């Protein structure tokens, strides 16, 4: 029989490195009279945007014509290889390349430049919201990126129609994006105005940071936040996920 306030812990989820990720663990409180389980605490994944395991540089990506066992595995020995984790390439757009298909020169976290090319057959093309941010100096992220050897000898990333949804562009530099990765938790937990520091009852509709009034929000948006809002929202979402686990219930993220 369970007591009225019995606490039980859920088994640890498998992670690739206990030093790189916190073990996701949920404590459940059982209400005997109402026969329900209430989640009382869950640790977040210890996300670090500079971690090569989950945010590799270009030279550490798997190749699209090879099976890289750092990223893929056949756990049941059935000849069916799948990802063992989630990963994302971060880069900064250097310049668009004039061509009949969308192409970009991109620089990764360590300064390596590479070609990113969209090979699109559908009429939909690149979403307008993404296209308007594809400017030099902005950050681009590609989930599950694979390196590709192009026929002209260049080494880069080839993206087809089904890959577009895995790409996002943010109107801030890569340096700013990486800096936000260390500050997002503090920004979102701060109950004071992000502009003046006063008590703040209002929230940004995009990323939920706080403001004391609409005037402060407008000033902060114009001076800074319009470049950071999308990045803050994305990083906060990533922090709520377990990058070390890839399974049936944790398939590809888009």
C-alpha positions in Angstrom: 0.0 0.0 0.0 1.2 3.5 -0.9 1.3 6.0 1.9 -0.6 9.3 1.4 2.6 11.2 0.6 4.9 8.4 -0.7 7.8 9.6 -3.0 9.3 7.4 -5.6 12.1 8.2 -8.1 12.1 7.2 -11.7 15.1 5.2 -13.1 17.9 7.2 -14.6 17.8 7.6 -18.4 20.9 6.4 -20.2 23.3 9.2 -21.2 26.5 9.1 -23.2 28.5 11.0 -20.6 27.7 11.7 -17.0 30.1 14.6 -17.1 28.4 16.2 -20.1 24.8 15.7 -19.2 22.7 15.7 -16.1 20.7 12.5 -15.6 17.1 13.3 -16.3 15.2 12.3 -13.2 11.7 12.9 -12.1 10.3 12.6 -8.6 6.6 11.7 -8.3 4.3 12.4 -5.4 1.4 9.9 -5.1 -1.9 11.3 -3.8 -3.6 8.1 -2.4 -7.1 9.6 -2.1 -7.2 11.1 -5.6 -5.1 8.3 -7.3 -2.9 10.7 -9.2 0.8 11.3 -9.8 2.1 14.8 -9.6 5.5 15.8 -11.1 7.3 17.8 -8.4 10.8 18.2 -9.9 12.7 17.4 -13.1 16.3 18.3 -13.8 17.1 20.0 -17.1 19.7 18.7 -19.5 23.0 20.5 -18.9 23.2 22.1 -22.3 26.5 23.7 -23.4 26.6 25.2 -27.0 30.3 24.7 -27.1 30.1 21.0 -26.4 31.5 19.1 -29.4 29.4 16.1 -28.7 26.1 17.8 -29.4 27.2 21.0 -31.2 30.1 19.8 -33.4 32.2 22.0 -35.6 32.1 21.3 -39.4 35.2 19.1 -39.3 33.6 16.8 -36.7 30.4 16.2 -38.6 29.5 12.7 -39.9 29.9 12.3 -43.7 26.7 11.6 -45.6 28.4 8.8 -47.5 29.8 7.0 -44.5 28.6 5.4 -41.3 30.1 7.3 -38.4 29.8 5.3 -35.2 30.1 8.4 -33.1 26.6 9.3 -34.3 25.0 6.1 -35.4 24.5 2.6 -33.9 22.7 -0.7 -34.4 21.7 -1.5 -30.8 19.8 -4.7 -31.8 22.3 -6.0 -34.3 19.7 -6.1 -37.0 21.5 -4.1 -39.7 19.4 -1.0 -39.0 21.6 1.9 -37.9 20.1 5.0 -36.4 21.2 8.1 -34.5 22.4 7.5 -30.9 22.0 11.2 -30.0 20.9 14.6 -31.2 23.3 17.1 -32.7 23.3 20.5 -34.3 25.8 22.5 -36.4 26.0 26.2 -35.5 27.5 28.7 -37.9 27.5 32.3 -39.0 26.6 33.3 -42.5 29.6 34.9 -44.3 27.8 35.7 -47.6 25.2 34.4 -50.0 26.5 33.0 -53.2 24.8 34.2 -56.4 23.6 31.0 -58.2 20.4 29.5 -59.6 19.9 27.7 -56.3 20.3 29.1 -52.8 23.9 28.8 -51.5 25.8 30.3 -48.6 29.3 30.6 -47.3 29.2 29.8 -43.6 31.8 29.9 -40.8 31.6 27.6 -37.8 32.6 28.2 -34.2 36.3 27.7 -34.8 36.4 29.8 -38.0 36.2 27.0 -40.6 34.3 28.2 -43.7 32.2 25.8 -45.8 29.6 25.8 -48.5 25.9 25.2 -47.6 23.7 24.6 -50.6 20.0 24.0 -51.0 19.0 21.5 -53.7 15.3 22.1 -53.8 12.9 20.4 -56.3 9.6 21.6 -54.8 8.0 25.0 -55.6 7.8 25.9 -51.9 11.5 26.8 -51.6 12.9 28.3 -48.5 10.3 29.8 -46.1 10.1 33.6 -46.3 10.8 34.1 -42.5 14.0 32.2 -42.9 15.0 33.8 -46.2 14.7 37.3 -44.9 17.3 36.5 -42.1 19.8 34.9 -44.5 22.2 37.8 -44.4 25.9 38.1 -43.6 26.5 38.1 -39.8 23.5 36.1 -38.8 23.5 32.7 -37.2 22.3 29.5 -38.8 21.6 26.2 -37.2 21.3 22.8 -38.9 20.0 19.8 -36.9 21.5 16.4 -37.8 23.9 18.0 -40.3 26.1 15.7 -42.5 29.1 16.8 -44.5 29.0 16.3 -48.2 31.6 16.1 -51.0 30.3 18.1 -54.0 31.1 17.2 -57.6 33.3 20.3 -58.0 35.5 19.2 -55.1 34.1 21.5 -52.4 33.3 20.0 -49.0 30.2 21.4 -47.4 26.5 20.6 -46.6 23.9 19.7 -49.1 20.2 20.2 -48.0 17.2 18.9 -50.0 13.5 19.6 -49.6 13.1 17.3 -46.6 16.0 18.9 -44.9 14.7 22.5 -44.9 12.7 22.1 -41.8 15.8 21.3 -39.9 17.4 24.7 -40.6 16.8 27.9 -38.7 18.4 31.4 -39.0 18.6 33.9 -36.3 19.2 37.7 -36.7 22.3 37.8 -34.4 25.9 37.0 -34.7 27.3 33.5 -33.7 29.2 35.1 -30.9 26.0 36.6 -29.5 24.2 33.3 -29.9 26.8 31.4 -28.0 26.8 34.1 -25.2 23.0 33.7 -24.9 23.5 30.0 -24.3 25.2 30.8 -21.0 22.7 33.5 -20.0 19.2 32.2 -21.0 18.4 30.6 -17.7 19.1 33.8 -15.8 17.2 35.9 -18.3 14.1 33.8 -18.2 14.1 33.3 -14.4 14.5 37.1 -13.8 11.2 38.6 -12.6 12.4 42.1 -13.2 12.2 44.2 -16.4 14.9 43.3 -18.9 15.2 47.0 -19.8 15.1 49.0 -16.6 15.2 46.4 -13.8 11.8 47.3 -12.2 9.2 44.7 -11.2 7.8 43.3 -14.4 4.3 41.9 -14.9 4.5 41.7 -18.7 6.3 39.1 -20.9 7.6 39.0 -24.4 5.2 37.0 -26.5 8.1 35.3 -28.3 10.5 34.2 -25.5 8.8 35.2 -22.2 11.5 37.6 -20.8 9.9 40.2 -18.7 9.0 44.0 -19.0 7.5 46.5 -16.6 5.5 48.2 -19.4 5.1 48.4 -23.1 7.3 51.5 -23.4 10.2 49.6 -21.9 9.5 46.6 -24.1 9.5 48.8 -27.3 12.8 50.5 -26.3 14.5 47.1 -25.6 13.1 45.6 -28.8 14.6 48.4 -30.9 17.9 48.5 -29.1 18.6 44.8 -28.6 15.9 42.2 -28.2 14.8 42.0 -31.9 18.2 40.5 -32.6 18.0 38.0 -29.7 14.3 36.9 -29.3 14.4 34.0 -31.7 17.7 32.8 -30.3 16.5 33.0 -26.7 13.4 31.0 -27.6 15.3 28.3 -29.4 18.0 27.9 -26.8 15.3 27.7 -24.0 13.6 24.9 -26.0 16.9 23.0 -26.5 17.6 23.3 -22.7 14.4 21.4 -22.1 15.4 18.4 -24.2 17.7 15.5 -23.6 20.3 15.5 -26.3 21.9 12.3 -25.2 18.9 10.1 -25.8 17.5 9.2 -29.2 14.7 6.6 -29.2 11.2 5.8 -30.4 9.7 8.6 -28.3 12.6 11.0 -29.0 12.9 10.9 -32.7 14.2 13.7 -35.0 13.5 17.2 -33.8 12.6 19.9 -36.2 
